[in-house]
Amino acid sequence: MTHKNVKLLLVDDHPMLRLGLREAVAQHPHLSVVGEASNGAQALKLARELSPDLVVMDIHLPGINGIETTRQILNAQPTVNILIFSRDAAHLLVQEALQAGAKGYVLKRGDVDELICAIDVVMAGKPYFSAAVSEGIVEDYQKKLTGTGNPAKLELSVRERQLLRLIAEGRRNKEIATTMKLSANSIETYRARLMKKVGHRSIAELVRFAVREGIAAA
């Protein structure tokens, strides 16, 4: 059953992507975009003001990341549905999103029709995951059942993953500092801690690690 007059809040830091989503949504009379946010703080403010039925949420946002934004929105407005829309399919990130209360996880590599379908499914009270995300969830579950998973697998925070992704993309410290809203000195400190945590001493090794973990594209 398709819900009528579903109010959507779009949260993504890329204006062109939000424009494309708005145009796609306009083709579906039962959906309407009531607001757009380019960062977590704006999303929190608009969620309070507009009371959307569903939030389409990116994860890698400037300032407050999408997972923490999801958590804060749901703490204040538990009836809101949140659908993650991200290019990052890393298993740990999917787990964190689900733990924060997201009802679905759609990859940006798919087409817009999948996103519309996911919105309808979530509004019907069911979870929705892109195929690649579902496979990862099942794989993790099977590993837990059989005991074949690696219990010592390194876990990175959302901020550490964001820093690693930016490093892998070849961003310089000044650019990373601006994106993450931190000082250049703080980025140097975080970078040193990250390299120590993952056990790599060079940027090239960090990049290979990021690609292997699905944090950055090859």
N, C-alpha and C positions, 0 to 999 in steps of 0.2 A: 504493500500500500504506500503510495506517494503522499507525503505530508504537504499541505498547502501553506503558502506564505512563510516559508522557512527563511529566517533572517540570518545572514552570514556576516561574519567579521573576518576579513582577510589580513593575515599578518605575515609580511615578507619584506625584506629590506631592498628588493629589486623592483623599482617602479614599473618597468616594462612587463615583468611577470604578473604583477597585480593587475595591470591594465588588461593583459590577455585573459586572466581569470575572470575579471569583471565582464568582459565581452562574451566569454563563454557562458557564464552564468545567466547573462541577459537572454540567451536563447531558450531558457527554461523558465516558464511563467511561474512555477511554484517556488522558485528561488529568488532571493533579492539580496544584494550586497548593501548592508546598512552602514558599513564603515571599513576603513583601511588603516593599518598601522605598519610602520616601518621598523619598529623596535619593541622590546618587551614592555617598557614603561608606557608607551602609547597604547599598547594592547590592553594593559591592565586598566587604564583610564577609560578607554572606549568600551570595554566589556562592562564596566560598572554603569556607564552612562546609557548604553544602547541595549543592554540585556539581549544579546544575540542568542539564537537557538543553537548555532554551531559556529565554532571558530576553526578556520583553516590555518594551521600554525606551522611556520618554518621553525627549524631548530637553531640554526646558526644565525643568531641575531646580534646586532651590536648592543652592548650593555647587558641586560638580563637575557639569558638564552631562552629558547623556546620551551625547554623542559621545565625550568624554574617558573617561567611565565604561566605555563599550563598548571603547575602545582598551585600557584597563588590565585589564579582565576577560580579554580575549582574549590579552593578553601573558602573563598568568599561567595561563590555561586555554583554550588554542587550540581545544579540541574543543567548547566551548560554542557553541550557535547563538544569535545575537542578532537579534531582530526589532524594528525601530523602530515605535513606535505614537505618532503625533504629528498635531497639527492643522496643522503647518507644512509646506507642500509646496514651499517655495522650492528652486530647482534647486541652488544652492550648498550648502545644508544637506544635501540628498540626496547630493550628491557627497562631502561630508565624512563622512557616515555610512558610505557604501560604502568609502571609503578607510580608515576605522577598522576595517572588517571586518564590518559588519552584513550579514546574509544577505537582508534584506527590509525593506520600508518600507510600512507601512499607515497610511492616513489615518483620523483619528478621526471624520471626517464620514460614513464608511461605517457599515454595520451590523456587529454582533458576529459574524455568520455569516462575514463576510469575514475577520475576524481568526482565527477557528477554522480556516478554509480555509488561510490563510497559514501558520499554525503547522504544519499537516499537510504543506504543500508544502515548507516549509523543512526539516522533519524528514526528508523524503524526499530531501534533498540538492539541492533546486532553489531558486533565488531566487524571491521573490514581491514584486510591487510593485502598489500600487493603480493603477487606470487613469490617473488624473491624473499620478501620479509617472512611470509608464512613458512617457507622452506627452512629458513634460519631458526624460527621458533620451534618447529618440529624437530629439527636436528639437535638443538640444545636440549629439548625435552628427552629425546631418545638417549642422548649421552648421559643425562642424569639418571635415567632408568637403568642403563646398562653399566654405569660407572666408568665409562670410557672417556668422559670429559676430563679436562686438565684442571684440577682444583686450584692449582697455583697460577692460573692464567692471570696475567697482569691486567689490572683494572685502572682505567684512566678516568679522571673527572671530566665533565663537559668542557670546562675551561681548558684543561690540558689537551683534550681532543681538538678544540678550536685552535689552540696555539700550534699544535702539530700539523693540522691541516694548512694553516697559513704559511708555516715554514715550508711545507712540501710544495706549496704553490709558488715558492720563490719570493715571498714578500720580505721586504727589509724590516728591520726592527722598528723604524719610525712609523712605517705603514701599519705594522702589526699593532703597535701601541695605540695608534689612532682608532683602528678597528675595534680593539678590545677595551678602549677607553682606560688605558693604563699608561704610566710613564715608561720611557725607554729603559730606564734603570730597572723597573719592575719586570719588563719583558726579558731583560738579560738574566735576572734572577730566576724567573720562571723557566726560561730556556735551559739554564744550567741544571735546575732541579729535574726537569723533564728528561734530559740526557742521562742524568744519573739514575733516574727511576727505570728507564727502559734499557739501560746498560749499553748505550751507544755513545761514541765520542766524536763523531763527525756528522755534519749536516747530511751528507750522502747516505749514511747509515740510518739517520732519522727518516729520511724520505722513503727509503726502502721499507722500513718498518711501517710507515703510514700506509703505503700501498698494500703491503701484505695484510694489514689489519682492516683494510677496506675504508680507511679514514680519508685517503686521497686517491685520485684516479691515477692509473699507470700512465 
